[in-house]
Amino acid sequence: MECPPGGYFIMYGYEKTADHCGTLTDARKRGQELCDEDPLPGTWSIHDANGDFVEDIKRSDGKTL
């Protein structure tokens, strides 16, 4: 699968791409939605187009691993 140019990737477990967004703001919003929908607490993060880590995503309800 070819990756879209630029933007930000929402990652699950630092290895699995869950989604892609064009801006960091959109990635934060979508990442929060995905993280909160996950029934089991997991590791969610945002990475740039080069695959470099940008930031972790925390559940809005405060639950952690």
C-alpha positions, 0 to 999 in steps of 0.5 A, a space after each residue: 500500500 502506498 502512503 499518502 505524501 505529507 501529513 500525519 499518521 495515527 499509529 496503534 502500538 507504534 507500529 500499525 497505521 490506523 489513519 492518516 490526516 493532512 494536518 496535526 490538528 486533524 490528526 490529534 482530533 482523529 487520534 483522540 476519537 480512535 483512542 477513546 473508541 478502543 475498548 482495551 487501553 493501548 498505545 496510540 501516537 502520532 508520527 509525521 510523514 517520515 515516520 518520526 514520532 510526534 506525540 502520544 495520544 492519551 485517552 480523554 477519560 484518563 484510563 491508561 495501560 
